[in-house]
Amino acid sequence: MTDEVEGARQFRVDGPAYDRFMGRYSRPLARAFADFAGVAAGLDVLDVGCGTGALTGELVARVGPGGVRAVDPSEPFVTACSDRHPGVEVRLGRAEAIPFADGSVDRVLAQLVLHFVSDPSEVAREFVRVLRPHGVAAACVWDFARGMQMLRMFWDAALAVRPDAPDEARTRRFGGPGEIAALFDAAGFVEIEEAELAVESRYEDFDELWDGFLAGVGPAGAFCVSLGDDDRVAVRDELFSRLGEPTGSFALGAVVRAARGRRGGYS
Ligand SMILES: C[S@@+](CC[C@H](N)C(=O)[O-])C[C@H]1O[C@@H](n2cnc3c(N)ncnc32)[C@H](O)[C@@H]1O
């Protein structure tokens, strides 16, 4: 399905490459996000856009594999997630047409996914459909403009070299205040609440950070590998300079905008 879903094309990579680039942030984020969504033992939960399973693992730890379902349009990610989390029902599919039954879960979570979907309103309607009465939907997206240092610094370096670089702060939705909440409100969710969740990741050295971009993961990685050699070296040098030319290990912080909403009862 990867080739049919626009948002999944940039994730046609193997699980370890994704984990070195983004999983290093999404694993610690999963803990805070599952807390925010109120995931606790006894609930049935669905991980939409599960990727390699960073959030899926946190959900399994809380409710057991039998209580977790997951879906993603990227075939290598579905395989990686299934292999990592035996007993979890992982299906190939997209958020606009979730391949699970009406009223089948108590929580539906989408971590770092909404900004890739082609029809967010349809996705919110699908969240309503798969939830049981009074179930909770939660979604989060990086605050690209100021809260995700790794991507922000990459795009600033890229823009210095190539003013036409597709900075995700300009091209992506849902990273600003109130955006996910407005989507949930329009879909009829109630008791909507927002939060900012912060994580960080430590790199051994600059090469570890740069190698992540060279793996071609996500929009930043895809842009990086699309550059000619001269531009790519110039972006690397610009990023190195903007980071203060680190000689050893350093940490970068990241913040997501999260929102949750409760589904009403059946009318
Ligand atoms: C940044 S990754 C996040 C993966 C995982 N949730 C995590 O936190 O590590 C974005 C994911 O969204 C998936 N995706 C893209 N378009 C999608 C869509 N229309 N429906 C569901 N998932 C989608 C991609 O395949 C990818 O796995």
The ligand as an ORCA input file, in Angstrom:
! r2SCAN-3c Opt
* xyz 0 1
  C       6.538     10.009     11.899
  S       5.875      8.410     11.623
  C       5.151      8.054     13.238
  C       5.157      6.552     13.520
  C       4.796      6.184     14.964
  N       3.437      6.579     15.300
  C       5.787      6.785     15.931
  O       5.375      7.556     16.790
  O       6.984      6.445     15.825
  C       4.444      8.726     10.621
  C       3.673      7.455     10.288
  O       2.433      7.821      9.670
  C       2.154      6.840      8.700
  N       1.156      7.392      7.771
  C       1.341      8.215      6.711
  N       0.166      8.468      6.106
  C      -0.787      7.804      6.799
  C      -2.199      7.672      6.663
  N      -2.880      8.267      5.680
  N      -2.853      6.880      7.558
  C      -2.175      6.282      8.574
  N      -0.833      6.369      8.750
  C      -0.154      7.135      7.874
  C       3.510      6.542      8.074
  O       3.522      5.339      7.349
  C       4.392      6.521      9.324
  O       4.452      5.238      9.888
*
